């Protein structure tokens, strides 16, 4: 089984992916964690130096590579032509739906959209803001949330 988990920042995607992977004894990954391993820096630092557009491109590359089996070390992808697609759970970054390429890929996958109430998301964001939410007003974050909800929903049409 392969399952992609999507949702806004602080929806609980990573936590759920880890829990399900452990409970079902299958592999689990997080696109944000893969990014930070591959780039040896935080998303916030990368964005500060190279911008959101460069981050979204790198994020797309990671998402599309999830079709390829992860190596046993779970720190790099195996790109052998004969490598079967892996089974497992992938927690996606909240903005993964910003890219049309990512949406097209995700629309063909088994998806779980975590969509907790806005008040819960805002409470979590206040406690631990992601790079995307840092420095934004609550209204700006809410506007991003509404815009992304349309994108998340479009994957199930």
N, C-alpha and C positions, 0 to 999 in steps of 0.2 A: 504494500500500500504506500502511496505517496500522497501527502497532504500539505498544502500551503496555507498558512495562517496569515490573514491580513487584518488591518484595522489601524485606527489612528494612534498617535503617540500615547503611550501609557495605558493602552487598552488591555495589556496583559498577554500579548502574543508570545513573548519569550518565555514567560513563566509557564504558560499552558503548554507550549511546545516541549519544554524540558520535562514537565510532569507526564505528559502523554507518552513521550519517547521512553521514559524510565518505566512507566507502568505497562506499556505494551512491549517493552524490551526490543525497541527498534531505534535506529539512529535518529538523532535530532540535531538540527542546525539553526543558526540565526544569521541572516544576511548581514546584519550590522556587526556581529562578532567576526564573521568571515572577513568583512571589509577591514576591520581593525587589525586582524592577524596578517592579512595580505599586504597592507600598507604600513604596518608598524607605527600607527598613530591613531589617535581618536578621530572620529568623524568631525568633531568640532575643530580640531587642529587642521585637518585636511581642508575643510570648507574655508577656514580663515585664510589659508595659503593659496588654495586653488579655485575656490568658489563652488556654488551649488551645482552649476552645470557639469563641472568635472566630476563631482561626487555622483550625480545622477547617472552619468555615463558609466562610471566604475560599478555602481550598484546594479545597473542593467547587465553588465558583463557577468557579475557574480550570480545574479538570478538565472541567467541563461545557462551558466555552467552547472546549475543544480541538476540538470538533466544527466550529467556525467557522474559516474560513481566516485565517491570520496575515497581516498586511500585509507588504509588502516590507521595511520597516524592521526587522521581527522584534522590535519593542518594544511593539506593541499589537495587539489583535485587531480585525479588520474585522468589523462586524456587519451588513453589507448583506444584505438578504433574499435577494438573488440570488447570494450568494457560495457557491461550491461547498465541500464539505468538503475539507480539505487532505489531502494524503498526507504521511506522515512518521513520525517516531518520537518518543514522549513518555516520558521518564523520570519516573516518579511518585515523590513523597515516600513514605518508608517507612510512614507512618501513613495513607496515603490510604484504606486498607481499613477504617479505624475507622468510617467513615460508611456507613450502609446505602444511602444514595443513590449513593455512589461505587461500592459493590460491585455494585449493580444495573446501573449504567452500564458498569462494567468487564467484567461477566460477558457482555455482548453484544459485546465488542470482541476483536480479536486481541491476545492477551496472551503475554508471556514473563515467567516468574517466575524471578528469580535467587535461588538458595538455596544459597550456599556453606556449608561446614561451620561450626558454631557457633564453633569455636576460631579460625577465620580472621576471622569477623565480630568477635569479641571483641578480637582483636589490632588490627584496624583501628579499632574504637571507642576503644580505649585510646589510640591515636595521635592520633585526631582525632574526639572525641565530638561528635555532633550536638546540637542544642538539646534534643531529646527525651531523649538519654542523659545529658546533663550533670547531675551531682549525684546520680545514681542508683547504687546498689550493683550489682555484677555479678549478684547474684541477682535484683534487681528488673528489670534489663535482660533477663536470661534468661527470667523469667516473662513479660515483654512479648513477647519473641521467640516463645515457645511459643503464647501467645494469638493473636498475629498469624499464625503459621503456619497455624492453623486457618482464619482468615479468608482468607488467600491461597489455600489449598487449596480452599475452598468455591467459588471462582470457576471452578474447572475441573470441577465436579461435573455 
